[in-house]
Amino acid sequence: MPSTRQTTDAPDRNKAVVVSVRFSEAQLEKIQAYAAIFDTTPNAVVREAVEEHLRRRVQSPEFQKASEAHLRRAKLAVEVLAPVGQQPAGRSKNTDTQERIAS
């Protein structure tokens, strides 16, 4: 009989995961040159650049607007999957359809 033991260990969010990213030769040369100048690795340069980019973008008004729109779309998608009779109060298929058309 297979084991059904469940683990309560939280995933290690700092564990390194390998991801493939394509760069042009010119971009890679710039990354390698920067890494050499600062005595670090190209991987460290890319990780730092991504962190900085995300930090700056998340603070932008464009991100706030896009994230609010994403949450509205996700809520509508969940409502579509809700069993009949379990739609949130005040919601109907008509209301959902009208909202999707307006979006």
N, C-alpha and C positions, 0 to 999 in steps of 0.2 A: 504494500500500500504506500503511495507516495506521501512524503512528509508535507504537512500543512502548516508547519511552524512559520510564524510570522516574526519578522525582526522589527524591533522598535528603534533600531539605529537610524539616525537621521543621515541623509546623504551628505557626503563631504562636498560642500559647495566651492571649496577652494582647490579641489582636485583638478589637476591639469587634464584637459581633453584635447585631443589632436583634431585640428580643423584645417582643411585645405583651402587656401586662398590663392587666387591667380593674380600675379602682378606682371606688368610689362617689364621688359629687361631694364628700361630706364628707371622705373619705379624701384625695382629691386636694387639696382646700383645705388640709388639715393639712400635707401634704407641701410644697405651694407656700409656705405661711406659714413653715414651718421653714427651707426653702431661702432665703427672703428674709431672715430674721433672721440666718442664718449666711453670707449673701452667697455662696451656692453654687447649683447647679442642682437641680431636682427629680430628675433622673437620678442625680446624685451622692448625694442623700439615699437613694434607693431602693437603689442599689448598696451603700452603707455599711450600711443596715439588713439587707439580705440577708446580707452577709458576717458581721455580728455575730450574726444569728440562727443561721446555720449553725455558726459557731464554738462557740456555746454549746450547741447541740443535739448536736453530734458528741461532746461531752464527757460527755453524759448517759448514765446506765445504760440508759435506754430505747433510745437509739441503739445501744449495744453489743449489747443483746439482739436488736433488730430486724436489725442487720447480720449477726449470727451465723445467725439464722433464714434470712435471704436467701441467705447462702452455702450453707447446707444444701440449700435448694430449688434453687439453681442447679446444684449438684453432681449432684443427682438428675436434673435435666433433661438435663444433658450425658450422664449414664450411659444414659438412655433412648435417646439418639441414637447411642450407641456401637454399632458393628457387632457382630452376634452373634459370640461367641467372643473378643471383646476387652473384655468386662466386667472391671472391676478384680477382683483376687483376693478370694475370699470373698464376692462379690456374686452374687446371682441375681435373676431377675425376682420370685421369691417374696419375697426380702428387701426389694427396692424397694417392692413393693406393700404389704408390712406397714408399712414406714416411712412411706409416703404416707398410709396410713390412720391411723397414730398421730399424724401431724403436725397 
